[in-house]
Structure formats: structure tokens, C-alpha cells
């Protein structure tokens, strides 16, 4: 079994004429996964000492990275 690239589709958006986005959400997911690989272990270590700071670090891929990348690509 081969490993494929995830394809994410978001329909109902008003950012382009066809009202569907494929490239933005897919690239956003890949950026989210890359950031999560680095930030979640760091956040877990920081969480042991400073709970709120660790939570912010672990939430960063979902609250900042994914939305910024997804919204920056209109197709």
C-alpha cells in the first residue's frame, strides 16, 4: 500500500468564482503537519513547567499556521 498526498476540499467559500478551494486547504494541512511535528513535543515539554505557555505552543499549528496558509491561497 502506498502513501498518498492528502487532498482537502473546502466548498462554499466566496474567495473565488468556482466557490471551492482545493490547493489552499491541502497546502494548509501539510504546513499544519510539519509545524505540529516540531511544536507538539516542544509544547509538551514546556507544559510540564508552564501550563498556559505549553498549551499556546501546542495550539499554534491549528490556530495560526493552518488558517494563515489556507486563507492565503484563494484556489
Beta strands, then each sheet from edge to edge (+ up, - down):
strand 1: 10-11
strand 2: 20-21
sheet 1: 1+ 2-
end
